[in-house]
Amino acid sequence: MKRKTPEGASFAQEAEGAMLFAPSADRNLAPIAKELAEIAPGTGDALEIASGTGQHIVAHAAAHPQVHWHPSEIDEDRIASVNAYIAQSGLTNVSRAIELDATASGWATEPAYDLILLSNLLHLISDQEAQTILTEAALALRSGGKFMVYGPFMRGGVLTSEGDHSFHTSLQAQDPDIGYKDDEWVQKIAAAVGLTVDRVTDMPANNLAFTFLKP
């Protein structure tokens, strides 16, 4: 399903042409790129789920030229923005964005990727939708592939900062089905679908980055 983005969750302003610019994406690009440098394959195919404006995918493709990048989005305006960033970049190791609702079952038809990247989405969807993404990602990964999930999480069922508590409360006021997922719950679901924890990294702004491995 195409879930409405909650207020305060994602702001993007018009830039050049079809491009959109999200200040939050600009801020979190560097820490995500740093973590990605530790886990990205030397070669292969990488899928980015919910590519947003496209600011990240062109940076990742430039930093990892031997990996072929596959952006995806559910929103038409953001697909157009992603493709505009790609066109401007001139990069040849990144495909045009595809329309993909990763919360819907059945999109992983075969193991096709060595890396899947998901940033700042799990808190904006329901538990069932998050479980579907983890399930499908496990199916879409090749053996030895990795799934990196970045964003805000509870720790052992606890919201560990005032900002996290405020944001989570705001999200649930708009939609009681969404909100922060617990770090232990995410790892439990990942294990149930055949993924093992490769690393968990504390990130700036009280975020976490999970890297799951498909044996």
KEDONU-537842 format. One line per field, with one value per residue (C-alpha): residue number from 1; residue in one letter; x, y, z. Coordinates in steps of 0.5 Angstrom, whole numbers, m for minus. Each point is the difference from the previous one (the first is absolute). Example, Ala and Ser with C-alpha at 12.3 -4.5 7.8 and 13.67 -1.06 7.14 Angstrom:
2
resi: (1	2) .
resn: (A	S) .
xx: (25	2) .
yy: (m9	7) .
zz: (16	m2) .
***
This chain:
215
resi: (1	2	3	4	5	6	7	8	9	10	11	12	13	14	15	16	17	18	19	20	21	22	23	24	25	26	27	28	29	30	31	32	33	34	35	36	37	38	39	40	41	42	43	44	45	46	47	48	49	50	51	52	53	54	55	56	57	58	59	60	61	62	63	64	65	66	67	68	69	70	71	72	73	74	75	76	77	78	79	80	81	82	83	84	85	86	87	88	89	90	91	92	93	94	95	96	97	98	99	100	101	102	103	104	105	106	107	108	109	110	111	112	113	114	115	116	117	118	119	120	121	122	123	124	125	126	127	128	129	130	131	132	133	134	135	136	137	138	139	140	141	142	143	144	145	146	147	148	149	150	151	152	153	154	155	156	157	158	159	160	161	162	163	164	165	166	167	168	169	170	171	172	173	174	175	176	177	178	179	180	181	182	183	184	185	186	187	188	189	190	191	192	193	194	195	196	197	198	199	200	201	202	203	204	205	206	207	208	209	210	211	212	213	214	215) .
resn: (M	K	R	K	T	P	E	G	A	S	F	A	Q	E	A	E	G	A	M	L	F	A	P	S	A	D	R	N	L	A	P	I	A	K	E	L	A	E	I	A	P	G	T	G	D	A	L	E	I	A	S	G	T	G	Q	H	I	V	A	H	A	A	A	H	P	Q	V	H	W	H	P	S	E	I	D	E	D	R	I	A	S	V	N	A	Y	I	A	Q	S	G	L	T	N	V	S	R	A	I	E	L	D	A	T	A	S	G	W	A	T	E	P	A	Y	D	L	I	L	L	S	N	L	L	H	L	I	S	D	Q	E	A	Q	T	I	L	T	E	A	A	L	A	L	R	S	G	G	K	F	M	V	Y	G	P	F	M	R	G	G	V	L	T	S	E	G	D	H	S	F	H	T	S	L	Q	A	Q	D	P	D	I	G	Y	K	D	D	E	W	V	Q	K	I	A	A	A	V	G	L	T	V	D	R	V	T	D	M	P	A	N	N	L	A	F	T	F	L	K	P) .
xx: (0	2	0	0	6	m1	1	7	3	2	1	3	0	0	7	2	m5	m3	5	m2	5	m1	4	m1	3	6	1	0	4	7	m1	m4	5	6	m4	m1	7	1	m5	m1	2	6	m4	m7	m7	m3	m8	m2	m7	m3	5	m4	3	6	5	3	0	5	4	1	1	5	4	m1	1	1	m7	m7	m5	m7	m5	m7	m6	m7	m2	0	3	6	1	1	5	4	0	2	6	2	0	4	5	2	1	0	m1	m7	m6	m6	m5	m5	m7	0	m4	4	m5	m4	1	3	5	6	m1	7	7	2	4	7	m2	m7	0	m6	0	m5	m6	m1	m3	m5	m3	m4	3	m3	3	7	m1	m1	6	4	m3	1	7	2	m3	3	7	5	4	5	m4	m1	m6	2	m6	1	m5	m2	m2	m2	5	m3	m7	2	1	6	0	m5	0	m1	m6	m3	1	m3	m6	m1	0	m5	m5	0	m1	0	3	7	6	6	2	4	7	m1	m6	3	6	m5	m4	6	2	m7	1	7	5	5	3	6	1	m4	3	m2	m1	0	m7	m1	m2	3	2	m1	4	m4	4	m3	4) .
yy: (0	7	3	7	3	3	8	1	m6	2	7	1	7	1	1	0	m3	m7	0	0	2	m3	3	m6	m4	5	m1	m7	m2	1	m5	m5	0	m1	m6	m3	1	m6	m5	2	m6	1	m1	m3	3	5	2	6	m1	7	4	7	6	m4	4	m6	m5	4	1	m7	m2	5	m3	m7	0	m8	m1	1	4	m1	6	m1	4	0	7	3	7	m3	m5	6	3	m6	m1	8	m1	m6	3	6	m4	m4	m6	m7	m4	2	m2	4	0	m6	1	m5	m1	m4	0	m5	m7	m4	5	m4	m5	m2	1	6	4	0	6	3	7	3	7	3	m4	m5	5	3	m7	m5	m6	m5	4	0	m7	m1	5	m5	m6	2	3	m7	m3	5	0	m5	m5	5	6	5	4	7	3	7	5	1	m6	m1	m4	m6	3	7	7	2	8	5	2	m8	0	7	m3	m7	3	5	m6	m4	6	0	m8	m4	m6	4	2	m2	m8	m3	m2	m7	m1	2	m5	m6	1	0	m6	m3	1	m3	6	1	6	2	7	5	7	6	6	7	3	m6	m4	m7	m4	m8	m4	m7	m5	m6	m6) .
zz: (0	m1	7	1	2	7	2	2	m3	m6	m3	m7	m4	m7	m3	m8	m5	3	6	7	6	7	5	4	m5	m1	7	1	m6	2	6	m4	m5	5	2	m7	m1	5	m3	m7	m5	m5	m6	m1	0	6	1	4	2	1	m3	1	m3	m4	4	3	m5	m5	6	1	m7	m1	6	m2	m7	m1	3	m4	3	0	3	1	3	0	m1	m7	2	4	m6	m5	5	1	m8	0	5	m4	m7	3	3	m7	4	m4	6	2	m3	0	6	m1	4	6	6	4	5	m4	0	m7	m3	2	m6	0	4	m4	4	4	4	2	4	4	3	5	m2	5	5	m5	m1	4	3	m5	m6	3	1	m8	m2	5	m3	m8	1	3	m6	m5	3	m3	4	4	m1	5	2	3	4	3	4	7	5	7	4	4	m1	3	m4	2	m1	1	m8	m1	5	m3	m7	1	4	m6	m5	4	1	m8	m1	6	m4	m2	5	2	0	5	m1	3	m4	m7	2	2	m7	m4	3	m1	m8	0	1	5	3	m3	4	4	0	4	m4	1	2	4	m6	m1	m6	m1	m5	m1	m4	m4	1) .
***
